């Protein structure tokens, strides 16, 4: 593992996952329809985060479906 954290930030229109081992993540639905994040629906305009808790997270799946997700995570 590197000494410095690496922040990744981008918009997604295809399904994917926040990778195993991330330390913090922020997810916002910037589209016009509901999305799925970690198998939980997220309404348009809503956001959620996975705060730093002192140890890495397991991978979290997401599916923008017909919308767009803005995701920033730190590994």
The 8 nearest C-alpha neighbors of each residue, nearest first, counted from 0:
[[1, 2, 3, 4, 74, 20, 5, 21],
 [2, 0, 3, 4, 5, 74, 73, 6],
 [1, 3, 0, 4, 5, 74, 73, 6],
 [4, 2, 1, 5, 0, 74, 6, 73],
 [5, 3, 74, 73, 6, 2, 1, 22],
 [4, 6, 74, 73, 7, 3, 72, 1],
 [7, 5, 73, 72, 8, 4, 74, 71],
 [6, 8, 72, 71, 73, 5, 9, 70],
 [7, 9, 71, 70, 6, 72, 10, 69],
 [10, 8, 70, 69, 11, 71, 7, 68],
 [9, 11, 69, 68, 70, 67, 12, 8],
 [10, 12, 68, 13, 67, 69, 9, 63],
 [11, 13, 67, 63, 66, 68, 10, 14],
 [14, 12, 11, 63, 62, 15, 64, 67],
 [15, 13, 62, 61, 63, 12, 16, 64],
 [16, 14, 61, 60, 13, 62, 17, 11],
 [17, 15, 60, 59, 61, 18, 58, 14],
 [16, 18, 59, 58, 60, 19, 15, 21],
 [19, 17, 58, 16, 20, 21, 59, 57],
 [18, 20, 58, 57, 21, 56, 17, 55],
 [19, 21, 55, 56, 57, 18, 74, 22],
 [22, 20, 74, 55, 56, 73, 19, 23],
 [21, 23, 55, 73, 74, 51, 56, 20],
 [24, 22, 51, 50, 73, 49, 72, 21],
 [25, 23, 72, 49, 48, 71, 73, 26],
 [24, 26, 48, 71, 70, 47, 72, 49],
 [25, 27, 70, 47, 46, 69, 48, 71],
 [28, 26, 46, 69, 68, 45, 29, 70],
 [27, 29, 68, 43, 44, 30, 45, 67],
 [30, 28, 67, 44, 68, 27, 43, 69],
 [31, 29, 66, 67, 28, 43, 32, 68],
 [30, 32, 43, 66, 29, 33, 44, 67],
 [31, 33, 43, 66, 30, 65, 34, 42],
 [32, 34, 42, 41, 43, 40, 66, 35],
 [35, 33, 63, 41, 40, 64, 62, 32],
 [34, 36, 40, 62, 39, 38, 61, 41],
 [37, 35, 61, 39, 38, 60, 40, 62],
 [36, 38, 60, 59, 39, 61, 35, 40],
 [39, 37, 36, 35, 40, 60, 61, 62],
 [38, 40, 36, 35, 37, 41, 34, 61],
 [41, 39, 35, 34, 36, 33, 42, 38],
 [40, 42, 34, 33, 35, 45, 39, 43],
 [41, 43, 33, 45, 44, 40, 34, 32],
 [44, 42, 28, 31, 32, 45, 33, 30],
 [43, 45, 28, 29, 42, 46, 27, 30],
 [46, 44, 42, 43, 28, 27, 41, 47],
 [47, 45, 27, 26, 28, 44, 48, 25],
 [48, 46, 26, 25, 27, 45, 49, 41],
 [49, 47, 25, 24, 50, 26, 46, 23],
 [48, 50, 24, 23, 25, 51, 47, 22],
 [51, 49, 23, 48, 52, 24, 22, 25],
 [50, 52, 23, 22, 53, 49, 54, 55],
 [53, 51, 54, 50, 22, 55, 23, 49],
 [54, 52, 51, 55, 22, 50, 56, 23],
 [53, 55, 52, 56, 22, 51, 20, 21],
 [56, 54, 20, 22, 21, 57, 53, 19],
 [57, 55, 20, 21, 19, 22, 58, 54],
 [56, 58, 19, 20, 59, 55, 18, 21],
 [57, 59, 19, 18, 17, 16, 56, 60],
 [60, 58, 17, 37, 16, 57, 61, 18],
 [61, 59, 16, 37, 15, 36, 17, 58],
 [62, 60, 36, 15, 16, 35, 14, 37],
 [61, 63, 14, 35, 64, 34, 36, 13],
 [62, 64, 34, 66, 67, 12, 68, 65],
 [63, 65, 62, 66, 34, 13, 12, 14],
 [66, 64, 63, 32, 67, 12, 34, 33],
 [65, 67, 30, 63, 32, 64, 31, 12],
 [68, 66, 30, 12, 63, 29, 11, 28],
 [67, 69, 28, 11, 10, 27, 29, 63],
 [68, 70, 10, 27, 26, 9, 11, 28],
 [71, 69, 26, 8, 9, 25, 68, 10],
 [72, 70, 8, 25, 7, 24, 9, 26],
 [73, 71, 24, 7, 23, 6, 25, 70],
 [72, 74, 6, 23, 22, 5, 21, 7],
 [73, 21, 5, 22, 4, 20, 6, 72]]
